[in-house]
Amino acid sequence: QFNELYKLNECFNNQKGPDIIHAWTPRELPRIYCNKVRKAYNSKLIIHLEDNEEHIVERYLNRPFKELLLETKPFSLPEYISHPKNYREFLESADGVTVIIERLKEFVPPNIPSLILWPGVDTKYFFSRDKNREIAERFNVPKDSLVFCYTGNVHAANTYEVRSLYLAVAVLNREGKKAVLIRTGQDMCNFLGSNLGNNLGDDDRWARQYSIELGHIPRNLIPEVLSLADVLIQPGRPDPFNDYRFPSKLPEFLAMGKPTVLPATNIGLKMVHKQDALVLPIVDATAIVDAVEMLEKDGWLRECLSEGSHNFARKNLDWHKNSQSLKSFYQLTINN
């Protein structure tokens, strides 16, 4: 509980409170809390970056970030977003910074130590396996269909990307190839109707007819759902949002040992095309359809990508190895 801040010392044997606070993003809510903890216990501060905070603020306020820095009048922002000025001051006060992808180092102030901290994947649950036919029947997955999966919510930042999956599946069906998209998660906004400027009608029936909408499902079912996929797709393209993130679904996608298609940005820049994944300049509906047709014709490539994705996850997305790097960074921070 936030109101127990001044009792944190009771959690430690030496009764002195935390040696290090690791603030998970510099957004207002963690910034305010972590500054209070730091002041109370004289703790070292490490801040984690996992998004282009400046781009997110620009999109939220629809104003250039440089203009916001010069703003003299106070403006209101929700606590789940970084404040343009406060966030920079917070970073400048840090003893260290962890970044989820290398390009985020652009936002780390000079002379502050930093560590690239990739996520891991729980291989007890996410591993290569055969399709679970019982789950397929339970969710009425049509037999002999090409299966896509998307596990996650749809929000303002990813609407066009998720829409490209629906559109690709619709195009494949129009071309006579049976395909279905299995969706989990919630829609936080309308992303299929004509309000997005498309010519596909005033509602979303054109897309939903080829999707199985599961909504929120228990976490332990996610691997079974992913096992049904013939190919796993991370839509997107290089841009100020994607270049600075590590899509949260990708570790699980790769660990499942499925052919994976992703754009040449963020983690895609660290992968070998046609070995670890299909790494394409842009992954939109057209590219997805073309990639599927390529994989259908090339069984050797499918096998190569299945093995490659699994190997990449095993070598690079190991929680134990990555946490050891973080432990060393903590020790270095304490000693400085």
C-alpha positions in Angstrom: 0.0 0.0 0.0 1.3 3.5 -0.9 0.3 4.7 2.6 2.7 2.3 4.1 5.7 4.0 2.6 7.2 5.0 6.0 7.0 1.4 7.2 9.2 -0.1 4.4 12.1 -0.4 6.7 10.2 -3.1 8.6 10.6 -5.3 5.6 14.4 -5.4 6.0 16.5 -7.2 8.6 18.6 -4.1 9.2 15.5 -1.9 9.5 17.1 0.6 7.2 14.8 0.4 4.2 15.7 -0.3 0.6 19.3 0.3 -0.7 17.9 0.7 -4.3 14.6 1.8 -5.7 14.0 0.6 -9.3 11.3 2.9 -10.7 9.5 1.1 -13.5 9.2 4.0 -16.0 9.5 7.7 -15.2 5.8 8.3 -15.5 4.2 10.5 -12.9 2.8 7.9 -10.6 6.0 5.9 -10.0 8.0 9.2 -10.1 6.1 10.7 -7.2 6.1 7.6 -5.1 9.8 6.7 -5.7 10.9 10.3 -4.9 9.2 10.0 -1.5 10.8 6.6 -0.8 14.2 7.9 -1.9 13.9 10.9 0.4 12.8 8.8 3.3 15.5 6.2 3.1 18.3 7.8 1.2 18.1 5.0 -1.4 19.9 4.8 -4.7 17.5 5.3 -7.7 17.4 3.3 -10.9 14.8 4.1 -13.6 13.6 1.7 -16.2 12.7 3.0 -19.7 10.6 0.8 -22.0 8.9 3.4 -24.3 9.5 6.6 -26.1 7.9 8.7 -23.4 8.3 11.9 -25.4 6.4 10.5 -28.4 3.6 9.2 -26.1 3.2 12.7 -24.6 3.2 14.3 -28.0 0.4 11.9 -29.2 -1.6 12.4 -26.0 -1.5 16.3 -26.1 -1.2 16.5 -29.9 1.7 19.0 -29.5 5.4 18.8 -30.3 7.5 17.8 -27.3 9.9 20.8 -27.7 7.0 23.1 -27.6 5.8 21.5 -24.3 9.2 22.1 -22.8 8.9 25.8 -23.4 5.4 26.0 -22.0 5.1 28.4 -19.1 1.5 27.8 -18.3 0.7 24.7 -16.2 -1.0 21.9 -18.1 -2.7 18.8 -16.8 -1.6 15.2 -17.5 -2.8 12.0 -16.1 -0.5 10.2 -13.7 0.0 7.3 -16.0 1.9 9.5 -18.5 5.3 11.2 -18.1 5.3 14.9 -17.5 7.6 16.6 -20.1 9.7 18.5 -17.5 9.4 16.3 -14.5 10.4 13.2 -16.4 13.7 14.7 -17.6 14.5 16.0 -14.1 13.7 12.6 -12.7 16.1 10.9 -15.1 18.8 13.5 -14.4 18.6 12.6 -10.7 19.0 8.9 -11.2 22.0 6.8 -10.2 21.4 4.4 -13.1 19.0 3.7 -15.9 17.9 0.4 -17.4 16.5 0.3 -21.0 14.5 -2.4 -22.7 16.0 -1.7 -26.1 19.3 0.0 -27.0 17.8 3.1 -28.8 16.3 4.2 -25.5 19.8 5.2 -24.4 19.2 8.3 -26.5 17.1 9.6 -23.5 19.6 8.7 -20.8 21.4 11.8 -19.6 25.2 11.9 -20.1 27.4 10.3 -17.4 24.6 8.2 -15.9 25.3 4.5 -16.1 22.9 2.4 -18.1 22.1 -1.3 -18.8 20.2 -2.9 -21.7 17.7 -5.1 -19.9 15.9 -7.5 -22.2 12.8 -9.4 -20.8 12.7 -13.1 -20.4 10.1 -15.8 -21.0 8.8 -18.5 -18.7 9.7 -21.6 -20.6 7.8 -23.8 -18.1 4.7 -22.6 -19.9 5.8 -21.2 -23.2 7.5 -23.9 -25.3 7.2 -25.7 -28.6 4.3 -28.2 -28.7 1.7 -29.7 -31.0 -1.6 -28.1 -31.5 -4.0 -28.8 -28.7 -7.0 -30.3 -30.6 -9.2 -30.2 -27.5 -8.7 -26.5 -27.1 -9.3 -26.0 -30.9 -12.6 -27.8 -30.6 -13.5 -25.9 -27.4 -13.1 -22.6 -29.2 -14.6 -23.8 -32.5 -11.5 -23.3 -34.6 -12.4 -24.4 -38.1 -10.5 -27.4 -39.3 -8.1 -27.0 -42.2 -7.9 -23.2 -41.6 -4.7 -21.2 -41.4 -4.6 -19.9 -37.8 -3.3 -16.6 -36.6 -3.3 -15.5 -33.0 -3.1 -12.1 -31.3 -3.0 -12.1 -27.5 -3.4 -8.6 -26.2 -5.6 -5.5 -25.9 -6.2 -3.0 -28.6 -5.5 0.6 -27.7 -4.8 3.9 -29.4 -1.1 3.1 -30.0 -1.6 -0.2 -31.8 -5.0 0.2 -33.6 -3.6 0.2 -37.1 -1.3 -2.6 -36.5 -3.9 -5.0 -35.1 -6.3 -3.9 -37.8 -3.8 -5.1 -40.4 -4.1 -8.6 -39.0 -7.9 -8.6 -39.4 -7.5 -7.2 -42.9 -4.9 -9.8 -43.9 -7.2 -12.7 -42.7 -10.1 -11.1 -44.6 -8.0 -10.9 -47.8 -6.8 -14.5 -47.5 -10.4 -15.7 -47.2 -11.5 -13.5 -50.1 -8.7 -15.2 -52.2 -10.1 -18.6 -51.3 -7.6 -19.5 -48.5 -9.4 -20.4 -45.2 -8.0 -18.4 -42.4 -9.0 -17.4 -38.9 -7.7 -15.0 -36.3 -7.9 -16.0 -32.6 -8.1 -12.9 -30.4 -7.7 -12.5 -26.7 -7.8 -9.3 -24.8 -10.1 -6.3 -24.9 -10.8 -3.5 -27.4 -10.1 -0.2 -25.8 -11.2 1.7 -28.9 -13.0 1.2 -32.2 -10.4 0.2 -34.7 -12.2 -1.6 -37.5 -15.1 0.8 -38.6 -15.2 3.5 -41.1 -14.2 6.2 -38.6 -10.6 5.2 -39.4 -11.1 6.4 -43.0 -11.4 3.0 -44.6 -13.9 1.9 -47.3 -14.9 -1.3 -45.6 -18.3 -0.3 -44.2 -19.7 1.3 -41.2 -19.3 -1.7 -38.9 -16.8 -4.4 -38.3 -18.6 -7.4 -39.6 -16.3 -7.6 -42.6 -13.5 -8.5 -40.2 -15.2 -10.2 -37.2 -16.6 -12.9 -39.4 -13.1 -14.4 -39.6 -12.1 -13.9 -36.0 -12.7 -15.9 -32.8 -13.0 -13.3 -30.0 -12.1 -14.9 -26.7 -11.8 -11.7 -24.6 -10.0 -12.1 -21.3 -8.9 -15.7 -20.6 -6.8 -17.3 -17.8 -3.1 -16.7 -18.2 -2.4 -20.5 -18.3 -4.5 -20.8 -21.4 -2.4 -18.4 -23.5 0.3 -21.0 -24.4 -2.5 -23.4 -25.5 -4.0 -20.7 -27.7 -0.7 -19.8 -29.2 0.0 -23.5 -30.0 -2.9 -23.4 -32.5 -1.2 -20.8 -34.6 0.5 -21.7 -37.9 2.4 -18.5 -37.9 2.8 -15.7 -35.3 2.7 -12.1 -36.5 4.0 -8.9 -34.9 2.5 -6.1 -37.2 4.2 -2.8 -37.4 6.8 -0.6 -39.1 9.8 1.5 -38.1 8.4 4.7 -36.4 9.0 6.8 -33.3 6.8 4.4 -31.3 8.0 1.0 -32.5 11.7 2.0 -32.7 11.9 2.4 -28.9 10.0 -0.6 -27.6 10.2 -4.4 -27.1 6.7 -5.8 -28.0 5.6 -7.7 -24.9 4.2 -10.6 -26.8 7.4 -11.4 -28.8 9.2 -13.4 -26.1 6.2 -15.7 -25.8 5.8 -15.9 -29.6 9.4 -16.9 -30.1 9.5 -19.4 -27.3 6.6 -21.3 -28.8 8.9 -22.3 -31.7 6.5 -21.0 -34.4 7.5 -19.2 -37.7 7.4 -15.5 -36.6 7.0 -12.5 -38.8 8.0 -9.0 -37.5 9.2 -5.6 -38.8 12.7 -4.4 -39.1 12.6 -2.3 -36.0 13.4 -2.8 -32.2 14.1 -6.5 -31.6 13.8 -7.3 -35.3 17.1 -5.4 -35.9 18.9 -8.0 -33.7 17.5 -11.0 -35.6 18.7 -12.7 -38.7 16.2 -12.6 -41.6 15.0 -16.1 -42.6 16.9 -17.7 -39.7 15.4 -16.3 -36.5 12.3 -14.8 -38.1 10.9 -13.2 -41.3 12.2 -9.7 -40.7 10.4 -7.4 -43.2 10.6 -3.6 -43.8 6.9 -3.2 -43.0 4.5 -5.8 -41.6 1.1 -4.6 -42.8 -1.8 -6.6 -44.3 -0.2 -6.9 -47.7 3.1 -8.0 -46.3 1.3 -10.6 -44.0 -0.5 -12.1 -47.0 2.7 -12.3 -49.0 4.6 -13.8 -46.1 1.9 -16.5 -45.6 2.0 -17.4 -49.2 5.8 -17.7 -49.0 5.7 -19.9 -46.0 3.0 -22.1 -47.5 5.2 -22.9 -50.5 8.5 -23.4 -48.6 8.4 -26.2 -46.0 12.1 -25.9 -45.4 11.8 -22.2 -44.5 8.9 -23.0 -42.1 11.1 -25.5 -40.3 14.1 -23.2 -40.2 12.0 -20.4 -38.7 10.5 -22.6 -36.1 13.9 -23.8 -34.9 15.4 -20.3 -35.2 12.7 -18.6 -33.2 13.0 -21.1 -30.4 16.8 -20.9 -30.4 16.7 -17.1 -30.3 14.4 -17.1 -27.3 16.5 -19.7 -25.5 19.8 -17.7 -26.0 18.5 -14.2 -25.5 15.3 -14.2 -23.4 16.5 -16.2 -20.4 15.1 -14.7 -17.1 18.0 -16.2 -15.1 20.8 -14.8 -17.3 19.1 -11.4 -17.7 18.4 -11.1 -14.0 22.1 -11.9 -13.2 23.1 -8.9 -15.4 20.6 -6.7 -13.4 22.0 -8.0 -10.1 25.5 -7.0 -11.2 24.2 -3.5 -12.2 22.5 -3.2 -8.8 25.8 -4.0 -7.0 27.7 -1.6 -9.2 25.2 1.2 -8.4 25.4 0.5 -4.6 29.2 0.6 -4.7 29.5 3.9 -6.6 
